[in-house]
Amino acid sequence: MNGNWDPRSLVTTRSASRLFPLLLLAAFAAVVSFVAFHHEPWRDEADPWLYVRDAGLMTILARTRYAGLPALWFLCLAPFAKLGLAYASQKVLHLTIAAAGVWLLATRSPLSRLTATLLTFSYYMAYEYSVIVRSYALTVLLTFAAAALYRHSRERPIAFALVLLLLFNCNAQGFFIAGTFAALFVIERIERKQIGARGAVAAALMAVSAIVAWLQVRTPPDPARQAVMRVFNRDAFAWTVSNAFLPTVPTSVGFLIGVAVLLLITVAIRRSREAVLFLWLPLSVLAILYSYVWLGGLRHAGFFLLLTIVAIWIAGDRDAELIDRRWAAAAAIALNLSLLVSMLVAMRYWIADVREPFSGALEMAEFIRDQKLDRIPIAAHNLTQAEAVLPWLPGTRFWYAGLGEEGTYMKWDSALERALDVPYPVAEKRSQEHFRGRRWLLLFNVEMPDPAAHGFRLLHATGVPFEKTDERYWLYAPTR
């Protein structure tokens, strides 16, 4: 059997044929684009768009500490938003980035064709990091680019450093991945006593990139949530390992299988010190981050899988003979089976996203626009969920009752934290007082009990989303 498709093959000799990458890319682009243009974006997708659309460049650069994200992703979105292009243009950008990552995987990685195909259509590559628009697709692309350049980092240190410059400035996960690549680069140069002028410049560029990224996200004086060590989340590591390899499978089952995959791959690549360090250094740091600071859900778990894939890439790219064939077959079978399950999960999400709303934001925006209600002032609460409606209503600003001010994007400061704690009856009362004597509307993401008794009538309620159930909306008009 051709090693490219043998389920027991962890890596294989890279083929010169361009047909497989083209077919894989075409199939990926067709499936994911179809799903993406049926997908209703939610608040995590809306907030960066509103941020770059409605804030000035200096504000964007100055408030990265509050957003918790370096400016790179915002700067990628800015040309589309500032030129007045439709909200859907960020989907096109995101799909292009995701497709570029698949192309690198298919053309530059030593993974077998079977593993590359299963990975391409797994939950993370074909849904979480492609359909849902966030900075993570950029992190995946740059991580693959760094992996592809790593074997040439001795000859092309500046190119490698420039990729890491971008990777440092993606997000927290990208920062630690780039930091690991940089550490491996410096260690190898020191051990070989081949630092050289270009190597020194590259190392300096990496160090400056890390510092610049840290300066952009260091804790601001009044954050929405204190970025400090919190109570230990004892379930975070097990949950993350489970969902990295078997997303949405119960942790009691997924954790054991995930650990088995990690251990089998570690044993198979153990002769490559670089690969083992790349896998376990950032994985350990992210495990601490997720356990003590913040675990954001499946989008964060997927990075354990990404680290595993790139560790195999590094081992197979530098010298395939370093991979222990006795263990590689078992590791490949375990990994491929987990990716097959992940692909089935992706298919379930594709079907659900095409048939049902991911969020109710688009439906509510269409109702407001079609009824020409965007010309009427709208009070909204809770503010983080309400902002998801705004990208489809250019020129409209909500009066956020929790904050007591008009706006679109979130500022992620302590005022927002206090606004999130404002009860809905209080928000209703504040809105009535603010708009007294004027025509206005009230947008809630919870249903008001007995609207008539409160002096309101229901104009529209959205359907139940299959995923973001807190982004179901009710729009009310005062009756007096």
DAMOGI-V945277 format. One line per field, one symbol per residue. phi: phi as a letter, one per 30 degrees, with the letter a starting at -180 (. if undefined). psi: psi as a letter, one per 20 degrees, with the letter a starting at -180 (. if undefined). burial: 1 if it has 9 or more other ideal C-beta (glycine too) atoms within 8 Angstrom, else 0. A space follows every 50 residues. Layout:
phi = ???
psi = ???
burial = ???
//
This chain:
phi = .eedcddccdbadddddcddeddddddddddddedddcdcecdddddddd dddccdeddeddcddddibededddddeeddddiddedddddeddddddd ddddedccdddddddddddecdeddcbdcbdddaddddddedddddddde dcdddbddddddddeddecdadddddddddedddddedddddhbdidddd ddddddddddddddddbdeddbddbddbdcddcdcddddddeddcbeide eecddddddddeddddddcddceddddddcddddddddeddccacdjeed dedddeddddddedddddadddddddcddddddddddddddddddeddde dddddbddbdddeddddddddhdddcebcbadddddddddedbeicbdcd dddiadlbddchcdddedddddddddddddddddceibdabbcccbdddh eedcibbdcabdddddcdddccbbcbbdcb
psi = qphhjpiiogrrppqipigghgggggggggghggghjipoqahhhgghgh ghgiqrghgghhjhhhhkprighhhhhghgghijrqhihhgggghggghh ggggghhiqjqqhgghghghjrgghjfgkggooaihhhggghghggghig hjhghlhggghhghgghhjfagghghghhgggghgggggghillgrghhg gggggggggggggghhjqprhmrhppmrpappniigggggggighmpiqp hhghgggggggggghgghjhinhgggghghghggghggghhhfpoibhhh hhhhgghgghggggghggohiipohhhhggggggghghhgghhhgghghg gghhhqphqjggggghggghjkiiippppqpqhhhhhihhhjmpippqoo hhhkrqafrqilahhgghhhipqhhghgggggghjpjrprqppqjqpppm hhhikqqpgqprroqhfmiilqqppqpqi.
burial = 00111100111100000001100110111011111100111110111111 11101000010011111111111100110110000000111011101111 11111101111111111111111111111111011111111111111111 01100111111111111111101111111111111101100000000011 11101110110111011000001000000000100111111111111010 10111011111101111110010111111111101110111100100111 11111111111111111101011100111111111101111110110011 01100011111111111110001100111111111111111110010111 11100011101110111111010101110111011000011111100100 100001011101001011001111111100
//
